[in-house]
Amino acid sequence: MALGTIDHLVVSAATLAEGVAHVETTLGVSMSGRAQAGGEHPLMGTHNRLLSLGPDTYLEVISINPDAPQPPHPRWFDLDYFTGDARLTNWVVRVPDLGVALTRSPDGTGDVHDLTRGAYRWKMAIPSDGRLPFSAYAPGLLSWQGADPASALLDQGIRLTGLEITHPEAEGLSVALAPLVVDPRLSVQVGQPGVCATFETPGGMVQL
């Protein structure tokens, strides 16, 4: 089976405005304008905005949509229990065959859902409790059904150069990731559960 690669990073926030401000300040970019527009996710009661990280990777700022009804199930990325400042919380891997990938993924990665947003169609594994394995630092898995948003976003010269996942069970997480993803930007280290991304920006190297 062909392995997946990093599709996008997820910055969670109490409000979309707070998340956008955090990313704009940290990375020195603008997330305004149609080229960075995201949208709403009716199934999950969330909304987002997007930022290009190159032709095949992007960053997603996501929060609960206060104008959407409460869904009858937990929201993805454990957003129902999100508190504190806007921050990088999750990462998502693009796989060629989601069904096959799920047979090789850790228990609790989720069940397949068919999703749409505007012209985009994709299949995504969503955990029943909204929380991904390994303290939520295992990746979400998706498979695009046609075009993906990365190539349509305005390129502002931001590139993901490294993604470090730390976890007390780093060895177990590394074993779990081996049949799912290969990406030279990814590293897994022993430590308290966490995630840190490094970016090359027009203003220099920045971490989020």
Secondary structure, DSSP 8 states (H G I E B T S, - for coil): ---BEEEEEEEE-SSHHHHHHHHHHHHT----SGGGEEEEETTTTEEEEEEESSTT-EEEEEEE-TTS---SS--GGGGGG--SS-EEEEEEEE-S-HHHHHHTS-TTS-EEEEEEETTEEEEEEE-TTS--TTTTTS-EEEEESS--GGGGS---S-EEEEEEEEETTHHHHHHHHTTTB--TTEEEEESSSEEEEEEEETTEEEE-
